[in-house]
Amino acid sequence: MSQKVLLNATAINIILHRLACQLIENHDDFSNTVLIGIQPRGSFLAKRLAELLKTEYKIKDLKLGLLDITFYRDDFRRGDKTLTANSTEIDFEIENKKVVFIDDVLYTGRSIRSALTAIQSFGRPDDIELLTLIDRRFSRHLPIQPDYRGRQVDAINEEKVKVNWIENEGEDCVYLVRN
Amino acid sequence: MSELSVNHLLGIKYLNKQDVELIFQTADHFKEVINRPIKKVPSLRDITIANLFFENSTRTKLSFELAEKRLSADVINFSAAQSSVKKGETLIDTVNNILSMKVDMVVMRHPNPGASVFLSKHINANIINAGDGAHEHPTQALLDSYSIRERLGEVAGKNVVIVGDILHSRVALSNIYALKLQGANVKVCGPKTLLPKYIEKLGVTVETDLRKALNWCDVANMLRVQNERMDISYFPSTREYTQQFGVNKALLDSLDKEITIMHPGPINRGVEITSDVADSKQAIILDQVQNGVAVRMAVIYLLASKLKQ
């Protein structure tokens, strides 16, 4: 196994600031916008972005929720393992809101497809946008593209993109792993 | 650990501690799901489940059916009263006929103990026991433990007394297995005639004085007197049973601490518990019913995920 650093902590920090500014450009004071982190891995990025928007860019009433898509996935009973769920934490209204999905890596697009179904259980949003830190292009199974992307990566299917966060793995870093 | 160790839920006896913990963690997620504006997930949309009820049921049948529908499974219902069982068809024939219509899972209630174990050896489908005679009622015990966990934080180390007709109760047996598995202390309390002779072999203690038992416990699970299973008289009169083993508000208020009251339903109001107890804040009877749907969703989901494509 070999791994290559795609983004180091400094690069991630710069990208997070850029993504935060792009969000502000489109969503102003976030009064009609909610951020939804896709569980499990998208929650780290979502929390980090929310924190940045609050502290550095003085957004006061920012609504952040976490959405678990396990029960909406299209690969139930197709793999070897039972799909294990994570918690969903959405304690605000979705109806008529602008929703921004936040995930770390966009790969086949299937998770986002599931998230699009899952969010409907909470109401009918005005529109839904997608923000991802890494966009693995050329590997999409569905017609889904991000509205905000941190870095576009050309990786072949045998490779894996691993995103580490200080909160979880003790470092901010994105690796390209080859088996 | 993210998979059940069993392919059927025949009884708590066949589960291990990790299975119970996995079911509870999954039920936590489903409890959140059933409190959403849209209470349905598409996971089981390609699964068909048959509910076979060879014995009457209201709560369990509704709860299973709701759980199945909230998971998007297709559901067929069968009750023995309106079927060919009356014409002399055997259990295996009945079930095989239903399975030939491409059914993936069977939820069965049957008056004979061991019916679901028997069935699991002869047919090719996942089976969930929804009560077999006086043997086991595993989903009831799971939802009871889940409700205790929700109310008191955890089941381990808690003192639980099961009061009433232990002899005829599948709820009591499944609860004893489930509570012991999770490290709770269990006592049974009731008239001597309704306590099985060797019940202590299951690791429980016996108490015939209700007040002593209530003063000891954190949770009292009040069972229904099952008149339909009693072929002889086990106590002189209902009135005398109520005086000795019925819980009323005055008795609860006179205890040293506030205990939690549970009841698997249906309640004989005024017999095992009075109305003011059943409707009080100490009772979690309706929480048990709500948790029943979430726990059954978890069991069905986890068993269904072992059905390979």
Interface residues (C-beta under 8 A of the other chain):
Chain A: D68 T70 F71 Y72 R73 F76 R77 R78 K81 T82 L83 T84 A85 N86 S87 T88 T117 Q120 S121 F122 G123
Chain B: S2 E3 L4 Q25 T26 D28 H29 E32 V33 R36 P37 I38 K39 K40 V41 P42 S43 L44 D46 L71 Y301 L302 A304 S305 K306 L307 K308 Q309
